[in-house]
Amino acid sequence: MKKIYSLKPNWKYFSYTYALFAAGFFFLIRPKYHNLFYYITLLTPYLLLIKGDRITNLLKSSIFKLAIAYSALFAISVLWASPPEPIKLSRYLFHFLYLIAFIALTIELVHQNRKFPDLVIKAVMTSATIWIPISILLFYQDHPWTARIEGLGRLENPIAGGMMYGMVAILCLHAIIQKDRLSTIWRILAVTCGILCLVYMTLSQSRSPLIGLLLAGTIYTALQGYWKLLVVIIGVCFAIGIMFYLEILPFQQVISRGLSYRPEIWMQILPLIMENPWFGHGATFDHIYHLPNHPDVYSHTHSALFASLVFVGIVGTSILLALIAQSFRYAFRSKDHLATSLLIYAMVNLLVNGYQLVDHPEIEWLYFWFPVAIAAASEIRCKSLVPCRQPDMAPG
């Protein structure tokens, strides 16, 4: 045991394995095998090699401590669930462990390996470039082009696919702009991947990821000071608006689904929140939302923030909002424009999509908890007498 405790982490191993895990969110693979890959190759060795001094360093971050508080409250909420289910406490404590270890590992890799963020970006872009054409070909062999694409593995839901590839599109924009960080070959791949992401998002017919991408991409471009590119983005949006107005593009198809029953679901959620406003109904709570003149049955809140209010109430959701606020604060303070834009994108989607934020590996880990962890790493750097600005951030 002493020999294991004396071992030092191989950060190069963790960096490349983490990048492969991130790329795996797009693979044609069953989620349980992707989860096992995380448990065996990342979680277990990381926990075996964790040390007290490194934990102390992680706890310098208020973001990390808020993540612990929110995840722990979510896990133990099964004790006051409706009805209480203490038998499930161990399961949800494992979810807490999985997520906190992921956040801690991300923070440490950002500190230990300057090339780590770029490595993850390269892995994700490569994976997306390979799997988007395969997903499109496989799906539209048996479906008309008007159908909403259902992707592979974790991205079988059109909204999940749209959200994930929207995040990848932001990474592509970052890779294209950061001329001093990535070679020409990688930037060409970023252009190709970005176009494929936009095609996939269009085929998914998921509107919130497109709105989030437009907002986050515009803010990122403005923060970087690339005004010519910003003019191009505005010009493209204006041109699309003109085509909708002239009925060149089918605007009716965009609005035909309305708000996809979200207002009707949210109106049924409000009385549930008021029943247990402070600590919620617990993580195991489930409820069926009945929609007028609609045969399908919904048990999904279609909003991670509404779900948080249902599960852990005002207290838990206040912790979550404080975590998000601190993440924005330190991402912006450290001039980490990529983390800032990813957080903006995540917030747009969490408002109208998403569900549980504390779980075994899910897509929220990549598009939400990943930028949160990067912001936490920036916070620790700011509090460690090191210049707060990202050391490897190229000027805009």
C-alpha positions as CSV (number, residue, x, y, z in Angstrom):
1,M,0.0,0.0,0.0
2,K,2.9,2.3,0.8
3,K,4.4,1.6,-2.7
4,I,1.1,2.6,-4.3
5,Y,0.8,5.8,-2.2
6,S,4.4,6.8,-3.1
7,L,3.7,6.5,-6.8
8,K,3.4,9.7,-8.8
9,P,0.7,10.1,-11.5
10,N,1.8,9.8,-15.1
11,W,0.1,13.0,-16.3
12,K,0.9,12.1,-20.0
13,Y,-1.0,8.9,-19.6
14,F,-4.0,10.6,-18.0
15,S,-4.0,13.4,-20.6
16,Y,-4.1,11.0,-23.6
17,T,-6.6,8.6,-21.9
18,Y,-8.8,11.6,-20.9
19,A,-8.7,12.8,-24.5
20,L,-9.8,9.4,-25.8
21,F,-12.6,9.3,-23.2
22,A,-13.8,12.7,-24.4
23,A,-13.7,11.6,-28.0
24,G,-15.7,8.5,-27.0
25,F,-18.8,10.5,-26.5
26,F,-19.3,10.5,-30.3
27,F,-18.4,6.8,-30.9
28,L,-20.7,4.1,-32.0
29,I,-20.4,2.4,-28.6
30,R,-22.8,1.4,-25.9
31,P,-22.8,3.9,-23.0
32,K,-22.0,1.2,-20.5
33,Y,-18.8,0.4,-22.2
34,H,-17.9,4.0,-22.4
35,N,-18.6,4.3,-18.7
36,L,-16.4,1.2,-18.0
37,F,-13.6,2.8,-19.9
38,Y,-13.8,5.8,-17.6
39,Y,-14.0,3.7,-14.4
40,I,-11.1,1.4,-15.3
41,T,-8.6,3.7,-17.1
42,L,-9.2,7.1,-15.4
43,L,-11.2,6.9,-12.2
44,T,-9.5,3.9,-10.5
45,P,-5.9,4.9,-11.1
46,Y,-6.6,8.5,-10.3
47,L,-8.2,7.6,-6.9
48,L,-5.3,5.3,-6.1
49,L,-2.8,8.0,-6.7
50,I,-4.6,10.9,-5.1
51,K,-2.7,12.6,-2.2
52,G,-3.7,15.0,0.5
53,D,-1.6,18.0,-0.7
54,R,-3.2,17.8,-4.1
55,I,-6.7,17.7,-2.5
56,T,-5.7,20.8,-0.5
57,N,-4.8,22.5,-3.7
58,L,-8.0,21.6,-5.3
59,L,-10.0,22.9,-2.4
60,K,-8.5,26.4,-3.0
61,S,-11.2,26.7,-5.7
62,S,-14.6,27.9,-4.5
63,I,-16.0,26.4,-7.8
64,F,-14.7,23.0,-6.9
65,K,-16.1,23.2,-3.3
66,L,-19.5,24.3,-4.7
67,A,-19.5,21.4,-7.1
68,I,-18.8,19.1,-4.1
69,A,-21.6,20.7,-2.1
70,Y,-24.1,20.4,-5.0
71,S,-23.2,16.9,-5.9
72,A,-23.2,15.7,-2.3
73,L,-26.6,17.3,-1.6
74,F,-28.0,15.7,-4.8
75,A,-26.7,12.3,-3.6
76,I,-28.1,12.4,-0.1
77,S,-31.4,13.8,-1.3
78,V,-32.6,10.2,-1.7
79,L,-33.0,10.2,2.1
80,W,-35.9,12.7,1.9
81,A,-37.1,11.7,-1.6
82,S,-40.8,11.2,-2.3
83,P,-40.9,8.5,-1.0
84,P,-37.5,8.2,0.8
85,E,-35.2,5.6,-0.8
86,P,-32.2,5.2,1.5
87,I,-31.4,1.8,-0.2
88,K,-30.3,3.9,-3.3
89,L,-27.9,6.1,-1.3
90,S,-24.8,4.1,-2.2
91,R,-25.7,4.3,-5.9
92,Y,-26.0,8.1,-5.8
93,L,-22.9,8.5,-3.7
94,F,-21.0,6.6,-6.5
95,H,-22.4,9.2,-9.0
96,F,-21.1,11.9,-6.7
97,L,-17.6,10.2,-6.7
98,Y,-17.6,9.7,-10.4
99,L,-18.3,13.3,-11.2
100,I,-16.1,15.0,-8.5
101,A,-13.2,12.8,-9.6
102,F,-13.8,13.9,-13.2
103,I,-13.8,17.6,-12.2
104,A,-10.7,17.2,-10.0
105,L,-8.8,15.3,-12.7
106,T,-9.6,17.9,-15.3
107,I,-8.4,20.7,-13.0
108,E,-5.1,18.9,-12.3
109,L,-4.5,18.1,-16.0
110,V,-5.0,21.8,-16.9
111,H,-2.3,22.6,-14.3
112,Q,0.1,19.7,-15.1
113,N,0.0,19.8,-18.9
114,R,-0.2,23.0,-20.8
115,K,-1.0,21.1,-23.9
116,F,-3.9,19.3,-22.3
117,P,-6.8,21.6,-23.5
118,D,-5.5,21.5,-27.1
119,L,-5.1,17.7,-26.9
120,V,-8.8,17.3,-25.9
121,I,-9.8,19.7,-28.6
122,K,-7.9,17.8,-31.3
123,A,-9.3,14.4,-30.1
124,V,-12.9,15.7,-30.1
125,M,-12.6,17.4,-33.5
126,T,-11.1,14.3,-35.0
127,S,-13.8,12.0,-33.5
128,A,-16.6,14.4,-34.7
129,T,-15.1,14.6,-38.2
130,I,-15.1,10.8,-38.5
131,W,-18.5,10.1,-36.9
132,I,-20.7,12.8,-38.3
133,P,-20.6,11.5,-41.9
134,I,-21.1,7.9,-40.7
135,S,-24.1,9.0,-38.6
136,I,-25.7,10.8,-41.5
137,L,-25.1,7.9,-43.9
138,L,-26.4,5.3,-41.6
139,F,-29.5,7.2,-40.6
140,Y,-30.7,8.5,-44.0
141,Q,-30.3,5.1,-45.6
142,D,-33.7,4.3,-44.0
143,H,-35.2,7.7,-43.4
144,P,-36.3,10.7,-45.5
145,W,-34.2,13.8,-45.4
146,T,-37.0,15.6,-43.6
147,A,-36.6,13.3,-40.6
148,R,-34.7,14.5,-37.5
149,I,-31.4,12.7,-37.4
150,E,-30.8,10.2,-34.6
151,G,-27.1,9.8,-34.1
152,L,-25.0,7.0,-32.6
153,G,-24.3,5.7,-29.1
154,R,-25.0,8.5,-26.6
155,L,-26.3,10.8,-29.3
156,E,-29.3,8.8,-30.5
157,N,-31.6,11.7,-29.3
158,P,-31.7,14.5,-31.8
159,I,-31.3,17.2,-29.1
160,A,-28.3,15.4,-27.5
161,G,-26.6,15.2,-30.9
162,G,-27.4,18.9,-31.6
163,M,-26.0,20.0,-28.2
164,M,-22.8,18.0,-28.4
165,Y,-21.9,19.0,-32.0
166,G,-22.8,22.6,-31.1
167,M,-20.1,22.4,-28.4
168,V,-17.7,20.9,-31.0
169,A,-18.4,23.8,-33.4
170,I,-17.3,26.3,-30.7
171,L,-14.1,24.3,-30.2
172,C,-13.6,24.4,-34.0
173,L,-14.0,28.2,-34.0
174,H,-11.4,28.4,-31.2
175,A,-9.0,26.2,-33.2
176,I,-9.5,28.3,-36.4
177,I,-8.8,31.6,-34.6
178,Q,-5.9,30.4,-32.4
179,K,-3.2,30.5,-35.2
180,D,-0.3,30.5,-32.8
181,R,-1.5,27.3,-30.9
182,L,-2.5,24.9,-33.7
183,S,-0.8,24.1,-37.0
184,T,-2.4,24.7,-40.4
185,I,-3.4,21.1,-40.7
186,W,-5.4,21.1,-37.5
187,R,-7.0,24.4,-38.5
188,I,-8.1,22.9,-41.8
189,L,-9.5,20.0,-39.9
190,A,-11.3,22.5,-37.7
191,V,-12.9,24.2,-40.7
192,T,-14.0,20.8,-42.1
193,C,-15.3,19.7,-38.7
194,G,-17.1,23.0,-38.1
195,I,-19.0,22.7,-41.4
196,L,-20.0,19.1,-40.6
197,C,-21.2,20.2,-37.2
198,L,-23.4,22.8,-38.7
199,V,-24.8,20.3,-41.2
200,Y,-25.6,17.8,-38.4
201,M,-27.2,20.5,-36.2
202,T,-29.4,21.5,-39.1
203,L,-30.4,17.9,-39.7
204,S,-31.2,17.5,-36.0
205,Q,-33.7,20.4,-36.3
206,S,-32.7,21.3,-32.7
207,R,-33.1,25.0,-32.3
208,S,-31.7,25.7,-28.8
209,P,-28.2,24.4,-29.7
210,L,-28.2,26.6,-32.8
211,I,-29.2,29.7,-30.8
212,G,-26.6,28.8,-28.1
213,L,-23.9,28.4,-30.8
214,L,-24.8,31.7,-32.4
215,L,-24.7,33.5,-29.1
216,A,-21.6,31.8,-27.7
217,G,-19.7,32.1,-31.1
218,T,-20.6,35.8,-31.5
219,I,-19.4,36.6,-27.9
220,Y,-16.2,34.5,-28.3
221,T,-15.4,36.3,-31.6
222,A,-16.0,39.7,-30.0
223,L,-13.9,38.9,-26.9
224,Q,-11.1,37.8,-29.2
225,G,-11.3,41.0,-31.1
226,Y,-11.8,39.4,-34.5
227,W,-14.1,42.1,-35.8
228,K,-14.0,41.0,-39.5
229,L,-15.2,37.5,-38.5
230,L,-17.8,39.1,-36.3
231,V,-19.1,41.1,-39.3
232,V,-19.2,37.9,-41.4
233,I,-21.3,36.1,-38.7
234,I,-23.7,39.0,-38.5
235,G,-23.9,39.1,-42.3
236,V,-24.7,35.4,-42.5
237,C,-27.4,35.8,-39.9
238,F,-28.9,38.7,-41.8
239,A,-28.8,36.7,-45.1
240,I,-30.5,33.8,-43.5
241,G,-33.2,36.2,-42.2
242,I,-33.7,37.6,-45.7
243,M,-34.1,34.0,-47.1
244,F,-36.7,33.2,-44.4
245,Y,-38.5,36.4,-45.3
246,L,-38.5,35.7,-49.0
247,E,-39.6,32.1,-48.2
248,I,-36.4,30.6,-49.8
249,L,-35.9,28.7,-46.6
250,P,-39.0,27.0,-45.0
251,F,-39.5,29.2,-41.9
252,Q,-42.8,27.4,-41.2
253,Q,-40.8,24.2,-40.6
254,V,-38.7,26.0,-38.0
255,I,-41.7,27.2,-36.0
256,S,-44.0,24.3,-36.6
257,R,-43.1,22.5,-33.4
258,G,-43.6,25.6,-31.3
259,L,-41.9,25.3,-28.0
260,S,-42.3,21.5,-28.0
261,Y,-44.6,21.5,-25.0
262,R,-42.1,23.0,-22.7
263,P,-44.4,25.7,-21.3
264,E,-47.1,23.0,-20.6
265,I,-44.5,20.8,-18.8
266,W,-43.0,23.8,-16.8
267,M,-46.5,24.8,-15.7
268,Q,-47.0,21.4,-14.1
269,I,-43.5,21.6,-12.5
270,L,-44.2,24.8,-10.6
271,P,-46.8,23.2,-8.2
272,L,-44.3,20.3,-7.6
273,I,-41.6,22.8,-6.6
274,M,-43.9,24.6,-4.2
275,E,-44.7,21.3,-2.4
276,N,-41.1,21.0,-1.2
277,P,-39.5,24.3,-2.1
278,W,-36.3,24.3,0.0
279,F,-34.8,20.8,-0.5
280,G,-37.0,19.4,-3.3
281,H,-38.4,15.9,-3.8
282,G,-35.0,14.1,-3.9
283,A,-32.9,12.7,-6.8
284,T,-35.1,9.6,-7.3
285,F,-38.3,11.5,-7.7
286,D,-40.2,10.8,-11.0
287,H,-43.4,12.4,-12.3
288,I,-45.4,12.0,-15.4
289,Y,-46.4,15.2,-17.2
290,H,-49.7,14.9,-19.1
291,L,-50.0,17.0,-22.2
292,P,-53.3,18.0,-23.8
293,N,-54.1,16.5,-27.2
294,H,-50.8,14.6,-27.2
295,P,-50.5,10.8,-27.0
296,D,-46.9,10.7,-25.7
297,V,-46.1,10.6,-22.0
298,Y,-43.4,12.8,-20.7
299,S,-41.3,12.4,-17.5
300,H,-38.6,14.8,-18.6
301,T,-38.5,18.4,-17.3
302,H,-36.8,19.7,-20.5
303,S,-34.7,22.0,-18.3
304,A,-31.8,21.1,-16.1
305,L,-32.5,24.1,-13.9
306,F,-36.2,23.2,-13.4
307,A,-35.0,19.6,-12.7
308,S,-32.6,20.9,-10.1
309,L,-35.5,22.8,-8.4
310,V,-37.6,19.6,-8.3
311,F,-34.8,17.4,-7.1
312,V,-32.9,19.6,-4.6
313,G,-35.1,22.7,-4.2
314,I,-34.1,26.3,-3.8
315,V,-31.1,25.4,-1.5
316,G,-29.5,23.0,-4.0
317,T,-30.2,25.2,-7.0
318,S,-28.8,28.2,-5.3
319,I,-25.5,26.3,-4.8
320,L,-25.6,25.4,-8.5
321,L,-26.2,29.0,-9.6
322,A,-23.4,30.2,-7.3
323,L,-21.1,27.6,-9.0
324,I,-22.1,28.9,-12.4
325,A,-21.6,32.5,-11.4
326,Q,-18.1,31.8,-10.0
327,S,-17.2,29.8,-13.1
328,F,-18.1,32.8,-15.3
329,R,-16.3,35.1,-12.9
330,Y,-12.9,33.3,-13.1
331,A,-13.2,32.3,-16.8
332,F,-13.7,36.0,-17.6
333,R,-11.1,37.2,-15.1
334,S,-8.4,34.9,-16.5
335,K,-9.4,35.9,-20.1
336,D,-10.2,32.3,-20.9
337,H,-12.6,33.2,-23.7
338,L,-13.1,29.6,-24.7
339,A,-14.3,28.6,-21.2
340,T,-16.5,31.7,-21.1
341,S,-18.2,30.9,-24.5
342,L,-18.6,27.2,-23.6
343,L,-20.4,28.2,-20.3
344,I,-22.7,30.6,-22.2
345,Y,-23.5,27.8,-24.7
346,A,-24.1,25.4,-21.8
347,M,-26.4,27.8,-20.0
348,V,-28.6,28.4,-23.1
349,N,-29.1,24.6,-23.4
350,L,-29.5,23.9,-19.7
351,L,-32.4,26.4,-19.5
352,V,-34.5,24.5,-22.1
353,N,-32.9,21.1,-22.2
354,G,-30.9,18.7,-19.9
355,Y,-32.0,16.8,-16.9
356,Q,-29.8,15.5,-14.0
357,L,-26.4,17.1,-13.7
358,V,-25.1,14.5,-11.2
359,D,-24.9,11.1,-12.8
360,H,-22.6,8.5,-14.3
361,P,-20.8,9.8,-17.5
362,E,-23.3,11.7,-19.6
363,I,-23.0,14.4,-22.3
364,E,-23.4,17.1,-19.6
365,W,-19.9,16.1,-18.4
366,L,-18.4,17.4,-21.6
367,Y,-20.4,20.4,-22.5
368,F,-21.0,21.7,-18.9
369,W,-18.7,20.2,-16.3
370,F,-15.6,20.4,-18.5
371,P,-15.7,24.2,-18.9
372,V,-16.6,24.5,-15.2
373,A,-13.5,22.5,-14.3
374,I,-11.3,24.7,-16.6
375,A,-12.7,27.8,-14.8
376,A,-11.9,26.2,-11.4
377,A,-8.3,25.6,-12.6
378,S,-8.1,29.3,-13.5
379,E,-9.4,30.2,-10.1
380,I,-6.7,28.2,-8.4
381,R,-4.1,29.8,-10.6
382,C,-5.4,33.2,-9.7
383,K,-5.2,32.4,-6.0
384,S,-1.7,30.9,-6.2
385,L,0.3,34.1,-6.9
386,V,0.5,33.1,-10.5
387,P,-0.6,35.6,-13.2
388,C,-4.3,35.0,-13.6
389,R,-4.3,35.3,-17.4
390,Q,-4.0,31.9,-19.2
391,P,-0.3,31.5,-19.9
392,D,-0.8,29.8,-23.2
393,M,-3.6,32.0,-24.5
394,A,-2.7,33.7,-27.8
395,P,-3.6,37.3,-28.1
396,G,-6.8,38.1,-30.0
